[in-house]
Amino acid sequence: MELTRARWRTATRSSNNGGDCVEVADNLPGRVLVRDSKDRTGGTLAFTPTAWRAFVAAARGTD
């Protein structure tokens, strides 16, 4: 998977005190990438935009 063009951003609910954080890259066509901000080389999850929206809605309790 080509990750060099991914523009990563930290989740808005993440804090700066070293807590549990995820980073999301949603600038690539047809996929949304997610990784652990504390272990950036530990692996990346890939979702379709539809699956990502469904996941976020379920996590927020708005599905």
C-alpha positions as CSV (number, residue, x, y, z in Angstrom):
1,M,0.0,0.0,0.0
2,E,1.4,3.4,-1.0
3,L,1.5,5.5,2.2
4,T,3.9,8.3,1.2
5,R,1.1,10.6,0.0
6,A,-1.0,10.1,3.2
7,R,-1.5,13.3,5.2
8,W,-1.9,12.1,8.8
9,R,-3.8,14.0,11.4
10,T,-4.3,13.2,15.1
11,A,-7.8,12.5,16.3
12,T,-9.6,15.6,17.6
13,R,-10.3,13.9,21.0
14,S,-6.6,13.0,21.5
15,S,-4.7,14.9,24.1
16,N,-1.1,16.0,24.1
17,N,-0.2,14.1,27.2
18,G,0.8,10.8,25.6
19,G,-2.5,9.1,26.0
20,D,-4.2,6.7,23.6
21,C,-4.2,8.4,20.2
22,V,-5.0,7.4,16.7
23,E,-4.0,9.2,13.5
24,V,-6.2,9.3,10.4
25,A,-5.3,9.9,6.8
26,D,-8.4,10.6,4.6
27,N,-6.8,12.3,1.7
28,L,-6.3,9.2,-0.5
29,P,-8.9,8.3,-3.1
30,G,-11.1,5.4,-2.0
31,R,-9.6,4.7,1.4
32,V,-9.1,6.0,4.9
33,L,-6.0,4.9,6.8
34,V,-5.7,4.6,10.6
35,R,-2.7,4.0,12.8
36,D,-1.5,4.3,16.4
37,S,0.3,7.6,16.9
38,K,2.6,6.0,19.4
39,D,3.6,3.1,17.1
40,R,3.5,4.6,13.6
41,T,5.4,1.7,12.0
42,G,3.4,-1.0,13.8
43,G,0.7,-1.3,11.1
44,T,-2.0,0.6,9.4
45,L,-5.7,-0.2,9.0
46,A,-7.4,0.6,5.7
47,F,-11.1,1.3,5.4
48,T,-13.3,2.3,2.5
49,P,-14.8,5.8,3.1
50,T,-18.2,4.3,3.6
51,A,-17.0,1.8,6.2
52,W,-15.1,4.5,8.0
53,R,-18.1,6.8,8.2
54,A,-20.2,3.9,9.6
55,F,-17.4,3.1,12.2
56,V,-17.3,6.8,13.3
57,A,-21.1,7.0,13.5
58,A,-21.2,3.8,15.6
59,A,-18.4,5.1,17.9
60,R,-20.3,8.3,18.4
61,G,-23.5,6.5,19.0
62,T,-25.2,8.3,16.1
63,D,-25.7,5.3,13.8
